[in-house]
Amino acid sequence: MRWLALQGRHHPVELTATGGNSHRRRRAQLDAALLGVVNRGVAYQNVFTTCGEVYTIHKNCMPGPTRNNHITAREIAVPQNGVTIDLIDYDNDHVSEKKVTNVEDCFAFKDTPTVTWINVEGLRRVHLIETIGTHFELHPLLIEDILTTAQRPKIEDYKDTLLIVFKMLSYDSKLDKLRTEHVSLILHKHYVISFQEGARGDLFDPVRQSIREKKGKIREKGTDFLVYSILDAIVDNYFSILERVGERLERIESEVIKNPRPQTLHTVQRLRRSMAELRRSIWPLREVTSSLAKGDSQLVAERTRIYFRDVYEHIIQVIETMETNRDVIAGLVDVYLSSVSNRMNEIMKVLTVITTLFIPLTFITGLYGMNFSYMPGLSARWGYPVVLVLMLTVFTGMLAYFRNKKWF
């Protein structure tokens, strides 16, 4: 038996394979193929076809030495490296929830009379997603939209299924950075499948909690109400992000007025970029919710449209708040430039006053610094003290005059 441990972003794995050829070159080709597909996230079945071998992947194994050239046959198992699948099946009377380790476990819930929610976190396993699409008879263009993470929010009607694409956002207050995650929802009369770009968690825990504890009407409604609940959680998070951005803007505004610094301007620019990204993520969602509220799809029941209208109104409020924050950010740049200009003017005013005070003193010292043999008071005993008193009097008088005029 031969052992192979692969480190990196994937779990360590144990490889056991079978084949008629035990030549070292053959085993090297198999190793190279396995390393390639793991690093690229391609399905393991491709290796079986290419190399003519059959092997099993076991997680969390320890590396070991090669003991001999004979490789034992095992059954094929498809790991879920980089992908997490959760399944919730419920109706008004019961709810079941489980972690899916084999994607085929989801296939039995395709046509059940209950509501099934399949949540897939991670898009690295393209073959796995294509397998789900094939079994649930999803259109190839729909699969392409799921895998295209740069896709703008939109809605596509494929008669029996409805595709909803949107962005799940998170805001880092320390870095003033907005993070976006591509999310796709597949709405069918029997099931809802959600695909998330990353596997770092989501915002759907309140929805799951409502299903478990039978809060609200979610257990009484169908799949369209589940989609509403997910979109409502996403939009509520938009409000939370805008509230945090608004608080950040208030602190920056006070800082801009009291102590404008170049770092403050950089922070404002980061917020401006975040708001631009937020606008690109939210603005198209208005069309999505409007289509759902109008009932353009037969998958959205009449009784659920009113809920989507509520989400649409929330989106309008989010957009209005977002536009207000954008105006505040643009105003902060103007306030910063004005504050810097005013500060520079104050500095120049002080320097000008100092220069003006020393002009007559420079004149007096320059006058008595000329090299003439006969000048009045040049040989007087009290000439030097008299000139000092004169200079001090001129300086004090000008200073009092400037103070009286409130020039500084």
PyMOL commands that set and color helices and strands:
alter all, ss='L'
color gray80, all
select helices_A, chain A and resi 24-40+45-51+103-109+126-135+140-147+205-213+223-258+262-282+285-294+302-367+383-404
alter helices_A, ss='H'
color red, helices_A
select strands_A, chain A and resi 13-18+54-59+84-90+95-100+115-121+154-157+162-172+177-187+191-196
alter strands_A, ss='S'
color yellow, strands_A
deselect
rebuild
show_as cartoon
